[in-house]
Amino acid sequence: MALDPFLLELLEDPVDHGPLLYLVDASVLYNPRRRVAYEVRGSIPVLLPDEARAVSDEEHGRYVADPEARSTGRPVS
């Protein structure tokens, strides 16, 4: 189940407070700056620093190149 668009506007990394990439197919919220992924269980993002997992170079490349990835945070106008 995909996350609600309103919720995506509110989400940020709990450590550096920056935006995340939401990857629906992988069910993760990804921080490319820190190279960590947070699992999305059902429709609940698990944004606990202790639960984050490191991402390999291969995964990083796939995640940042994914055309379906959505950025969290409010759109800049």
C-alpha positions, 0 to 999 in steps of 0.5 A: 500500500502506497503512502498518502501524499499528505504524509509524504509532505511531512516526512523527513529523515529523523537524523539530518531532517532532510527529505527522503526518497520514497520507493514504493516497489522497494517499500522504503524511504531512502536518504541518499545523503546518509545512504540509509533506508527506512522500511515501510511496513504496510502503510507505516514508515518506520523512521527509527534510526536504530531500524535504518539499514545501510544501503550498498552502492548498487542499491544506491544507484538503483534508488536514485535512478528510479523514475518512480521515486518520490521526494518527501517534504513540501514542494519548493515553489 
